[in-house]
Amino acid sequence: MSAVRDRISSVLTQKVGVLVLIMGILFMGLFGFFLTKEWAFLVLPLVFTFIVWGVKDFRILYLMIWMTIPFAIEIDLPGGFSTDFPSETLMWASCLFFPVYLFLNRGEVSFRFIFQPLFILLFIHFSWIIITTITSQEPIISIKYTLAKSWYLVCFIAMPILLFRRVEDYKQWGLFLFIPLIASIIVVLIRHSQYGFTFSTVNNAIMPIYRNHVDYACCIGLLLPFAWWMRREATDKRIRNFFTFSLILMIVGIYFSYTRAAWLCVPLSIGTYFGVRWRMLRVMVPVALASVILFVGWLSYDNWYISYAPDYEKTITQKKFSDLVTATYKLEDISSVERFYRWVAGYYMVKDKPMLGFGPSSFYSVYQSFVDRHFTTYVSNNPEHSGIHNYYLMTAVEQGIPGLLILLTLMISVLLIGERLYHRMENGPEKALLVAALISFACNMFILSLNDTVETDKLGTIYFLCIAIVIQLQMQESKKVRGQETIKA
């Protein structure tokens, strides 16, 4: 037994040593690029990494995506393109070597997951994106979006299902992700402390590791349930202590991010947990959906929404978080009111093209022709080129109402299938993992009502992984049921 442990320890030591070496080469290349702006410093280390790990150990190459996500930064490329380096580059490499992995492991790989209801809905969802890309008013932009969507689906749906078959695989994933995540939170908190933890300086402390304080806080909020799961299932005292520390630090990070959506994720996580346990999601989801439909219908009736138009002179950026909270319900916070400006434009865009929309990722290029000047703010010229800040409305604008209905069907199905699966499973680590995924996914659904973050590496990756977990656990449970039925027969 001790010989087996020694062998495992030796193999892990070798892998960690090579991994540290490669990560060092990657970050040295990134540092060299910043100093010289020579692309060779990015290309050569990546070529070396792809060849070594793509052939030697595809699983480690894939886990490196998750390892680099917390510190990945957006880099502009020639021709108006941009990428998240090095995480998105590693996604491309993983997609390149994935067929090689499938060929080398063809006797062990099963594609039963393509017949699962959630995967079929994902296929329909992506197929509709392709259709609306063909009819897009901005075809180049839509094609770029669709390509990015394709490697996100491969990397965060197909690959986890095929690579993470046991609880131990997810524990390994958790260590690869949370160690750099916690390091990034520590860096941000140290930098923020130098500004006195003030609300007005939070973005200074976060950039360029995260795009903004919302990206930072929501990433932490979505991973809180998985940190709880990792701590719950840890058998090693050191790992359990690490995740105890991680949970505390993550909550501190959310608090000092001054992000309203992330703060609300904490009580929402608790509510979702009890909703799953008490079989209440099947009630809560339709009620929430009906409430939104009624609210939108009420605002739309006889243009009633215009009565909520803000005072242009009062919609300003707040310097204190307490002022921001007060300004939010008074409709005087510029970020909230600017959302109304874009949502109203989105409403008119959906009316104009309700079936096929304007094409994926086309909102920014088109929306200024549909704005209502009643809702204009000081930042309505949109210097950041940001989106509509509501993923559901954005989907309706860019993919039409059918695209929105497909998306909602997928999301609601994840929650309802997950809830039903929870009550069929025996208590254990798999069941706890399912709860963590459902809580994270529910929080993501809430965040998407205020942002459009599914295509970002910090948040979109978690969104798709939650779906993959539900698909995989559903397959495992179905296999157990079939085995029990065979024994009885």
C-alpha positions as a Python dict, from the first residue, in 0.01 Angstrom:
ca = {
    (1, 'M'): (0, 0, 0),
    (2, 'S'): (284, 237, 87),
    (3, 'A'): (449, 155, -247),
    (4, 'V'): (133, 262, -431),
    (5, 'R'): (118, 587, -235),
    (6, 'D'): (485, 653, -311),
    (7, 'R'): (423, 588, -682),
    (8, 'I'): (124, 824, -689),
    (9, 'S'): (321, 1087, -499),
    (10, 'S'): (613, 1053, -745),
    (11, 'V'): (386, 1092, -1049),
    (12, 'L'): (210, 1395, -899),
    (13, 'T'): (544, 1554, -809),
    (14, 'Q'): (668, 1511, -1166),
    (15, 'K'): (348, 1661, -1311),
    (16, 'V'): (347, 1954, -1073),
    (17, 'G'): (715, 2019, -1143),
    (18, 'V'): (666, 2023, -1519),
    (19, 'L'): (349, 2230, -1479),
    (20, 'V'): (530, 2493, -1270),
    (21, 'L'): (808, 2505, -1530),
    (22, 'I'): (563, 2558, -1817),
    (23, 'M'): (360, 2817, -1627),
    (24, 'G'): (685, 2999, -1553),
    (25, 'I'): (775, 3000, -1922),
    (26, 'L'): (428, 3129, -2015),
    (27, 'F'): (436, 3417, -1770),
    (28, 'M'): (794, 3503, -1864),
    (29, 'G'): (673, 3522, -2223),
    (30, 'L'): (389, 3750, -2116),
    (31, 'F'): (635, 3972, -1927),
    (32, 'G'): (867, 3984, -2229),
    (33, 'F'): (575, 4084, -2452),
    (34, 'F'): (481, 4374, -2224),
    (35, 'L'): (842, 4497, -2226),
    (36, 'T'): (912, 4464, -2599),
    (37, 'K'): (570, 4426, -2768),
    (38, 'E'): (726, 4143, -2969),
    (39, 'W'): (473, 3870, -3050),
    (40, 'A'): (744, 3604, -3048),
    (41, 'F'): (746, 3620, -2667),
    (42, 'L'): (384, 3501, -2671),
    (43, 'V'): (394, 3258, -2962),
    (44, 'L'): (705, 3051, -2885),
    (45, 'P'): (619, 2960, -2523),
    (46, 'L'): (265, 2870, -2630),
    (47, 'V'): (387, 2647, -2914),
    (48, 'F'): (616, 2470, -2670),
    (49, 'T'): (337, 2427, -2416),
    (50, 'F'): (82, 2301, -2670),
    (51, 'I'): (311, 2035, -2813),
    (52, 'V'): (429, 1904, -2475),
    (53, 'W'): (98, 1887, -2294),
    (54, 'G'): (-129, 1830, -2591),
    (55, 'V'): (40, 1496, -2656),
    (56, 'K'): (178, 1405, -2312),
    (57, 'D'): (-118, 1479, -2086),
    (58, 'F'): (-428, 1639, -2236),
    (59, 'R'): (-603, 1656, -1898),
    (60, 'I'): (-332, 1881, -1755),
    (61, 'L'): (-342, 2101, -2064),
    (62, 'Y'): (-715, 2139, -2008),
    (63, 'L'): (-678, 2209, -1635),
    (64, 'M'): (-428, 2481, -1721),
    (65, 'I'): (-718, 2675, -1877),
    (66, 'W'): (-884, 2690, -1537),
    (67, 'M'): (-554, 2762, -1365),
    (68, 'T'): (-492, 3070, -1581),
    (69, 'I'): (-847, 3211, -1577),
    (70, 'P'): (-814, 3415, -1253),
    (71, 'F'): (-510, 3603, -1388),
    (72, 'A'): (-602, 3608, -1759),
    (73, 'I'): (-607, 3957, -1908),
    (74, 'E'): (-757, 4095, -2226),
    (75, 'I'): (-504, 4171, -2501),
    (76, 'D'): (-581, 4354, -2825),
    (77, 'L'): (-470, 4177, -3142),
    (78, 'P'): (-405, 4319, -3490),
    (79, 'G'): (-715, 4365, -3704),
    (80, 'G'): (-946, 4477, -3424),
    (81, 'F'): (-951, 4137, -3251),
    (82, 'S'): (-891, 4073, -2882),
    (83, 'T'): (-831, 3769, -2667),
    (84, 'D'): (-799, 3667, -2303),
    (85, 'F'): (-438, 3562, -2255),
    (86, 'P'): (-340, 3296, -2177),
    (87, 'S'): (-676, 3128, -2098),
    (88, 'E'): (-841, 3166, -2438),
    (89, 'T'): (-521, 3068, -2617),
    (90, 'L'): (-518, 2748, -2414),
    (91, 'M'): (-882, 2694, -2517),
    (92, 'W'): (-773, 2700, -2880),
    (93, 'A'): (-492, 2456, -2803),
    (94, 'S'): (-731, 2224, -2620),
    (95, 'C'): (-971, 2225, -2915),
    (96, 'L'): (-676, 2148, -3144),
    (97, 'F'): (-558, 1849, -2941),
    (98, 'F'): (-902, 1726, -2835),
    (99, 'P'): (-947, 1505, -3146),
    (100, 'V'): (-604, 1354, -3074),
    (101, 'Y'): (-714, 1274, -2719),
    (102, 'L'): (-1039, 1119, -2846),
    (103, 'F'): (-848, 904, -3095),
    (104, 'L'): (-593, 782, -2842),
    (105, 'N'): (-869, 703, -2590),
    (106, 'R'): (-1136, 586, -2834),
    (107, 'G'): (-1198, 267, -2639),
    (108, 'E'): (-1277, 456, -2319),
    (109, 'V'): (-1474, 752, -2455),
    (110, 'S'): (-1853, 739, -2469),
    (111, 'F'): (-2068, 994, -2649),
    (112, 'R'): (-2393, 901, -2474),
    (113, 'F'): (-2417, 1257, -2346),
    (114, 'I'): (-2528, 1382, -2690),
    (115, 'F'): (-2865, 1213, -2629),
    (116, 'Q'): (-2924, 1392, -2298),
    (117, 'P'): (-3210, 1648, -2302),
    (118, 'L'): (-2989, 1935, -2188),
    (119, 'F'): (-2729, 1866, -2454),
    (120, 'I'): (-3001, 1851, -2719),
    (121, 'L'): (-3125, 2192, -2600),
    (122, 'L'): (-2768, 2324, -2620),
    (123, 'F'): (-2745, 2193, -2975),
    (124, 'I'): (-3072, 2367, -3067),
    (125, 'H'): (-2951, 2685, -2898),
    (126, 'F'): (-2623, 2684, -3094),
    (127, 'S'): (-2799, 2593, -3418),
    (128, 'W'): (-3025, 2898, -3381),
    (129, 'I'): (-2716, 3113, -3321),
    (130, 'I'): (-2575, 2987, -3651),
    (131, 'I'): (-2902, 3068, -3830),
    (132, 'T'): (-2910, 3423, -3691),
    (133, 'T'): (-2542, 3463, -3781),
    (134, 'I'): (-2630, 3390, -4144),
    (135, 'T'): (-2903, 3656, -4138),
    (136, 'S'): (-2702, 3905, -3929),
    (137, 'Q'): (-2675, 4273, -4017),
    (138, 'E'): (-2315, 4261, -3890),
    (139, 'P'): (-2192, 3927, -4033),
    (140, 'I'): (-1821, 3961, -3946),
    (141, 'I'): (-1894, 4044, -3582),
    (142, 'S'): (-2152, 3764, -3560),
    (143, 'I'): (-1914, 3508, -3710),
    (144, 'K'): (-1649, 3600, -3450),
    (145, 'Y'): (-1912, 3557, -3176),
    (146, 'T'): (-2024, 3219, -3309),
    (147, 'L'): (-1669, 3089, -3335),
    (148, 'A'): (-1601, 3194, -2974),
    (149, 'K'): (-1925, 3025, -2868),
    (150, 'S'): (-1818, 2703, -3039),
    (151, 'W'): (-1492, 2665, -2848),
    (152, 'Y'): (-1663, 2759, -2520),
    (153, 'L'): (-1913, 2477, -2577),
    (154, 'V'): (-1636, 2232, -2662),
    (155, 'C'): (-1411, 2334, -2372),
    (156, 'F'): (-1672, 2370, -2100),
    (157, 'I'): (-1944, 2124, -2199),
    (158, 'A'): (-1787, 1836, -2394),
    (159, 'M'): (-1446, 1829, -2228),
    (160, 'P'): (-1563, 1827, -1863),
    (161, 'I'): (-1815, 1554, -1940),
    (162, 'L'): (-1545, 1335, -2095),
    (163, 'L'): (-1253, 1424, -1866),
    (164, 'F'): (-1420, 1461, -1524),
    (165, 'R'): (-1581, 1123, -1463),
    (166, 'R'): (-1519, 1093, -1088),
    (167, 'V'): (-1549, 1313, -782),
    (168, 'E'): (-1169, 1309, -754),
    (169, 'D'): (-1148, 1475, -1098),
    (170, 'Y'): (-1357, 1766, -975),
    (171, 'K'): (-1147, 1792, -661),
    (172, 'Q'): (-838, 1819, -881),
    (173, 'W'): (-1016, 2083, -1091),
    (174, 'G'): (-1099, 2275, -774),
    (175, 'L'): (-737, 2290, -662),
    (176, 'F'): (-619, 2406, -1005),
    (177, 'L'): (-879, 2684, -1006),
    (178, 'F'): (-899, 2800, -645),
    (179, 'I'): (-529, 2836, -566),
    (180, 'P'): (-474, 3107, -833),
    (181, 'L'): (-821, 3252, -761),
    (182, 'I'): (-736, 3305, -395),
    (183, 'A'): (-399, 3448, -497),
    (184, 'S'): (-577, 3700, -722),
    (185, 'I'): (-813, 3801, -438),
    (186, 'I'): (-516, 3854, -205),
    (187, 'V'): (-344, 4071, -469),
    (188, 'V'): (-663, 4277, -518),
    (189, 'L'): (-721, 4321, -144),
    (190, 'I'): (-360, 4429, -84),
    (191, 'R'): (-380, 4681, -368),
    (192, 'H'): (-723, 4801, -252),
    (193, 'S'): (-595, 4848, 104),
    (194, 'Q'): (-346, 5101, -30),
    (195, 'Y'): (-645, 5310, -142),
    (196, 'G'): (-819, 5270, 194),
    (197, 'F'): (-1079, 5019, 62),
    (198, 'T'): (-1285, 5302, -86),
    (199, 'F'): (-1566, 5243, -334),
    (200, 'S'): (-1435, 5497, -584),
    (201, 'T'): (-1096, 5321, -613),
    (202, 'V'): (-1206, 4958, -631),
    (203, 'N'): (-1155, 4936, -1009),
    (204, 'N'): (-801, 5073, -971),
    (205, 'A'): (-717, 4779, -745),
    (206, 'I'): (-879, 4519, -969),
    (207, 'M'): (-757, 4608, -1317),
    (208, 'P'): (-606, 4460, -1530),
    (209, 'I'): (-656, 4119, -1364),
    (210, 'Y'): (-1035, 4163, -1392),
    (211, 'R'): (-1223, 4388, -1635),
    (212, 'N'): (-1406, 4568, -1354),
    (213, 'H'): (-1536, 4520, -1001),
    (214, 'V'): (-1853, 4349, -1129),
    (215, 'D'): (-1651, 4085, -1317),
    (216, 'Y'): (-1436, 4029, -1007),
    (217, 'A'): (-1715, 4007, -752),
    (218, 'C'): (-1950, 3794, -963),
    (219, 'C'): (-1671, 3548, -1042),
    (220, 'I'): (-1616, 3502, -668),
    (221, 'G'): (-1989, 3480, -600),
    (222, 'L'): (-2042, 3207, -860),
    (223, 'L'): (-1755, 3001, -718),
    (224, 'L'): (-1862, 3027, -352),
    (225, 'P'): (-2081, 2711, -375),
    (226, 'F'): (-1791, 2514, -522),
    (227, 'A'): (-1555, 2635, -247),
    (228, 'W'): (-1814, 2514, 5),
    (229, 'W'): (-1825, 2177, -175),
    (230, 'M'): (-1446, 2146, -185),
    (231, 'R'): (-1425, 2213, 188),
    (232, 'R'): (-1707, 1970, 263),
    (233, 'E'): (-1547, 1685, 68),
    (234, 'A'): (-1183, 1746, 165),
    (235, 'T'): (-1027, 1449, 343),
    (236, 'D'): (-692, 1617, 401),
    (237, 'K'): (-693, 1860, 694),
    (238, 'R'): (-463, 2105, 512),
    (239, 'I'): (-695, 2120, 212),
    (240, 'R'): (-998, 2165, 439),
    (241, 'N'): (-823, 2449, 620),
    (242, 'F'): (-730, 2608, 288),
    (243, 'F'): (-1092, 2611, 174),
    (244, 'T'): (-1210, 2740, 510),
    (245, 'F'): (-969, 3029, 462),
    (246, 'S'): (-1082, 3059, 98),
    (247, 'L'): (-1449, 3092, 191),
    (248, 'I'): (-1372, 3367, 442),
    (249, 'L'): (-1147, 3552, 198),
    (250, 'M'): (-1401, 3522, -84),
    (251, 'I'): (-1674, 3677, 131),
    (252, 'V'): (-1434, 3956, 229),
    (253, 'G'): (-1354, 4007, -141),
    (254, 'I'): (-1723, 4029, -230),
    (255, 'Y'): (-1786, 4276, 52),
    (256, 'F'): (-1508, 4514, -51),
    (257, 'S'): (-1600, 4486, -419),
    (258, 'Y'): (-1908, 4702, -350),
    (259, 'T'): (-2102, 4511, -616),
    (260, 'R'): (-2477, 4495, -559),
    (261, 'A'): (-2535, 4187, -777),
    (262, 'A'): (-2263, 3986, -598),
    (263, 'W'): (-2394, 4086, -255),
    (264, 'L'): (-2738, 3959, -352),
    (265, 'C'): (-2586, 3628, -467),
    (266, 'V'): (-2519, 3531, -104),
    (267, 'P'): (-2885, 3527, 12),
    (268, 'L'): (-2987, 3392, -330),
    (269, 'S'): (-2750, 3098, -281),
    (270, 'I'): (-2916, 3017, 53),
    (271, 'G'): (-3263, 3049, -102),
    (272, 'T'): (-3170, 2824, -394),
    (273, 'Y'): (-3031, 2561, -159),
    (274, 'F'): (-3357, 2536, 32),
    (275, 'G'): (-3556, 2566, -290),
    (276, 'V'): (-3385, 2253, -422),
    (277, 'R'): (-3423, 2064, -93),
    (278, 'W'): (-3791, 2152, -54),
    (279, 'R'): (-3879, 2096, -424),
    (280, 'M'): (-3971, 2462, -459),
    (281, 'L'): (-3781, 2547, -781),
    (282, 'R'): (-4070, 2416, -992),
    (283, 'V'): (-4282, 2685, -824),
    (284, 'M'): (-4025, 2962, -784),
    (285, 'V'): (-3908, 2961, -1147),
    (286, 'P'): (-4253, 2998, -1312),
    (287, 'V'): (-4353, 3264, -1057),
    (288, 'A'): (-4035, 3464, -1125),
    (289, 'L'): (-4084, 3431, -1501),
    (290, 'A'): (-4450, 3536, -1482),
    (291, 'S'): (-4357, 3835, -1263),
    (292, 'V'): (-4104, 3956, -1518),
    (293, 'I'): (-4351, 3917, -1807),
    (294, 'L'): (-4621, 4110, -1619),
    (295, 'F'): (-4376, 4383, -1520),
    (296, 'V'): (-4251, 4430, -1876),
    (297, 'G'): (-4606, 4426, -2007),
    (298, 'W'): (-4711, 4691, -1755),
    (299, 'L'): (-4421, 4920, -1848),
    (300, 'S'): (-4490, 4872, -2219),
    (301, 'Y'): (-4863, 4942, -2200),
    (302, 'D'): (-4938, 5287, -2340),
    (303, 'N'): (-4563, 5374, -2312),
    (304, 'W'): (-4594, 5390, -1932),
    (305, 'Y'): (-4216, 5341, -1898),
    (306, 'I'): (-4159, 5705, -2009),
    (307, 'S'): (-4297, 5826, -1677),
    (308, 'Y'): (-3985, 5675, -1515),
    (309, 'A'): (-3744, 5875, -1729),
    (310, 'P'): (-3469, 6024, -1506),
    (311, 'D'): (-3355, 6382, -1456),
    (312, 'Y'): (-3047, 6413, -1678),
    (313, 'E'): (-2871, 6650, -1438),
    (314, 'K'): (-2916, 6420, -1139),
    (315, 'T'): (-2795, 6093, -1294),
    (316, 'I'): (-2430, 6103, -1192),
    (317, 'T'): (-2156, 5867, -1084),
    (318, 'Q'): (-2151, 5811, -708),
    (319, 'K'): (-1824, 5827, -511),
    (320, 'K'): (-1954, 5649, -199),
    (321, 'F'): (-2129, 5314, -190),
    (322, 'S'): (-2396, 5439, 52),
    (323, 'D'): (-2476, 5716, -197),
    (324, 'L'): (-2492, 5456, -474),
    (325, 'V'): (-2750, 5248, -287),
    (326, 'T'): (-2963, 5558, -220),
    (327, 'A'): (-2929, 5677, -580),
    (328, 'T'): (-3031, 5336, -713),
    (329, 'Y'): (-3384, 5342, -578),
    (330, 'K'): (-3415, 5714, -658),
    (331, 'L'): (-3315, 5642, -1021),
    (332, 'E'): (-3022, 5880, -993),
    (333, 'D'): (-2732, 5636, -1024),
    (334, 'I'): (-2577, 5666, -1368),
    (335, 'S'): (-2498, 5295, -1412),
    (336, 'S'): (-2857, 5194, -1332),
    (337, 'V'): (-3017, 5465, -1545),
    (338, 'E'): (-2785, 5393, -1836),
    (339, 'R'): (-2917, 5037, -1823),
    (340, 'F'): (-3271, 5174, -1873),
    (341, 'Y'): (-3142, 5375, -2170),
    (342, 'R'): (-3014, 5058, -2338),
    (343, 'W'): (-3305, 4838, -2229),
    (344, 'V'): (-3554, 5079, -2386),
    (345, 'A'): (-3348, 5073, -2706),
    (346, 'G'): (-3349, 4694, -2689),
    (347, 'Y'): (-3728, 4695, -2651),
    (348, 'Y'): (-3764, 4892, -2976),
    (349, 'M'): (-3511, 4667, -3149),
    (350, 'V'): (-3708, 4355, -3058),
    (351, 'K'): (-4025, 4518, -3194),
    (352, 'D'): (-3841, 4594, -3517),
    (353, 'K'): (-3697, 4242, -3573),
    (354, 'P'): (-3882, 3998, -3346),
    (355, 'M'): (-3805, 3672, -3528),
    (356, 'L'): (-3436, 3662, -3625),
    (357, 'G'): (-3302, 3968, -3448),
    (358, 'F'): (-3008, 4176, -3567),
    (359, 'G'): (-2745, 3901, -3537),
    (360, 'P'): (-2520, 3776, -3253),
    (361, 'S'): (-2302, 4045, -3092),
    (362, 'S'): (-2455, 4318, -3310),
    (363, 'F'): (-2622, 4525, -3035),
    (364, 'Y'): (-2350, 4788, -2997),
    (365, 'S'): (-2330, 4850, -3373),
    (366, 'V'): (-2704, 4910, -3412),
    (367, 'Y'): (-2868, 5027, -3090),
    (368, 'Q'): (-2806, 5402, -3112),
    (369, 'S'): (-3067, 5422, -3390),
    (370, 'F'): (-3334, 5294, -3147),
    (371, 'V'): (-3263, 5489, -2828),
    (372, 'D'): (-3520, 5702, -2645),
    (373, 'R'): (-3365, 6039, -2557),
    (374, 'H'): (-3579, 6060, -2243),
    (375, 'F'): (-3329, 5820, -2081),
    (376, 'T'): (-3003, 5981, -2197),
    (377, 'T'): (-2718, 6001, -1941),
    (378, 'Y'): (-2367, 6144, -1935),
    (379, 'V'): (-2219, 5811, -2056),
    (380, 'S'): (-2475, 5732, -2326),
    (381, 'N'): (-2207, 5777, -2593),
    (382, 'N'): (-2075, 5444, -2456),
    (383, 'P'): (-1698, 5497, -2480),
    (384, 'E'): (-1635, 5145, -2342),
    (385, 'H'): (-1837, 4982, -2624),
    (386, 'S'): (-2024, 4780, -2361),
    (387, 'G'): (-2342, 4583, -2422),
    (388, 'I'): (-2704, 4601, -2312),
    (389, 'H'): (-2639, 4473, -1957),
    (390, 'N'): (-2918, 4215, -1969),
    (391, 'Y'): (-2835, 3883, -2133),
    (392, 'Y'): (-3199, 3787, -2185),
    (393, 'L'): (-3291, 4108, -2360),
    (394, 'M'): (-2966, 4094, -2556),
    (395, 'T'): (-3057, 3746, -2677),
    (396, 'A'): (-3400, 3869, -2790),
    (397, 'V'): (-3239, 4165, -2970),
    (398, 'E'): (-2968, 3962, -3143),
    (399, 'Q'): (-3139, 3623, -3192),
    (400, 'G'): (-3505, 3720, -3192),
    (401, 'I'): (-3780, 3603, -2959),
    (402, 'P'): (-3733, 3236, -3068),
    (403, 'G'): (-3370, 3262, -2956),
    (404, 'L'): (-3479, 3397, -2618),
    (405, 'L'): (-3737, 3120, -2574),
    (406, 'I'): (-3475, 2855, -2655),
    (407, 'L'): (-3235, 3009, -2402),
    (408, 'L'): (-3500, 3027, -2129),
    (409, 'T'): (-3607, 2669, -2198),
    (410, 'L'): (-3244, 2558, -2157),
    (411, 'M'): (-3190, 2752, -1835),
    (412, 'I'): (-3517, 2650, -1671),
    (413, 'S'): (-3456, 2288, -1774),
    (414, 'V'): (-3117, 2290, -1601),
    (415, 'L'): (-3281, 2392, -1273),
    (416, 'L'): (-3584, 2163, -1296),
    (417, 'I'): (-3391, 1858, -1419),
    (418, 'G'): (-3129, 1926, -1151),
    (419, 'E'): (-3392, 1948, -878),
    (420, 'R'): (-3555, 1622, -988),
    (421, 'L'): (-3215, 1456, -1009),
    (422, 'Y'): (-3125, 1575, -657),
    (423, 'H'): (-3421, 1390, -507),
    (424, 'R'): (-3333, 1070, -694),
    (425, 'M'): (-2969, 1061, -585),
    (426, 'E'): (-2829, 906, -270),
    (427, 'N'): (-2652, 1131, -22),
    (428, 'G'): (-2285, 1169, -103),
    (429, 'P'): (-2026, 1393, -272),
    (430, 'E'): (-2198, 1372, -613),
    (431, 'K'): (-2524, 1499, -469),
    (432, 'A'): (-2346, 1785, -290),
    (433, 'L'): (-2165, 1871, -616),
    (434, 'L'): (-2501, 1887, -794),
    (435, 'V'): (-2634, 2131, -533),
    (436, 'A'): (-2326, 2349, -571),
    (437, 'A'): (-2372, 2356, -950),
    (438, 'L'): (-2743, 2442, -923),
    (439, 'I'): (-2677, 2723, -674),
    (440, 'S'): (-2402, 2867, -892),
    (441, 'F'): (-2621, 2842, -1202),
    (442, 'A'): (-2916, 3014, -1030),
    (443, 'C'): (-2686, 3298, -922),
    (444, 'N'): (-2557, 3321, -1279),
    (445, 'M'): (-2914, 3352, -1407),
    (446, 'F'): (-2971, 3642, -1169),
    (447, 'I'): (-2645, 3814, -1266),
    (448, 'L'): (-2738, 3783, -1634),
    (449, 'S'): (-3047, 3997, -1569),
    (450, 'L'): (-2808, 4287, -1500),
    (451, 'N'): (-2510, 4196, -1719),
    (452, 'D'): (-2419, 4002, -2034),
    (453, 'T'): (-2126, 3786, -1923),
    (454, 'V'): (-2178, 3438, -2070),
    (455, 'E'): (-1898, 3490, -2323),
    (456, 'T'): (-1638, 3610, -2069),
    (457, 'D'): (-1370, 3372, -1945),
    (458, 'K'): (-1422, 3464, -1578),
    (459, 'L'): (-1800, 3395, -1573),
    (460, 'G'): (-1910, 3215, -1889),
    (461, 'T'): (-1681, 2921, -1816),
    (462, 'I'): (-1859, 2860, -1484),
    (463, 'Y'): (-2201, 2893, -1650),
    (464, 'F'): (-2129, 2613, -1898),
    (465, 'L'): (-1950, 2394, -1643),
    (466, 'C'): (-2264, 2391, -1425),
    (467, 'I'): (-2465, 2261, -1722),
    (468, 'A'): (-2200, 1996, -1790),
    (469, 'I'): (-2214, 1879, -1427),
    (470, 'V'): (-2592, 1833, -1441),
    (471, 'I'): (-2563, 1642, -1771),
    (472, 'Q'): (-2290, 1416, -1638),
    (473, 'L'): (-2458, 1340, -1304),
    (474, 'Q'): (-2786, 1268, -1484),
    (475, 'M'): (-2605, 1011, -1701),
    (476, 'Q'): (-2444, 851, -1397),
    (477, 'E'): (-2775, 828, -1214),
    (478, 'S'): (-2948, 679, -1520),
    (479, 'K'): (-2670, 421, -1544),
    (480, 'K'): (-2721, 325, -1178),
    (481, 'V'): (-3096, 288, -1231),
    (482, 'R'): (-3044, 67, -1537),
    (483, 'G'): (-2799, -145, -1339),
    (484, 'Q'): (-3048, -191, -1054),
    (485, 'E'): (-3324, -284, -1299),
    (486, 'T'): (-3094, -541, -1462),
    (487, 'I'): (-3016, -697, -1123),
    (488, 'K'): (-3386, -717, -1036),
    (489, 'A'): (-3466, -877, -1371),
}
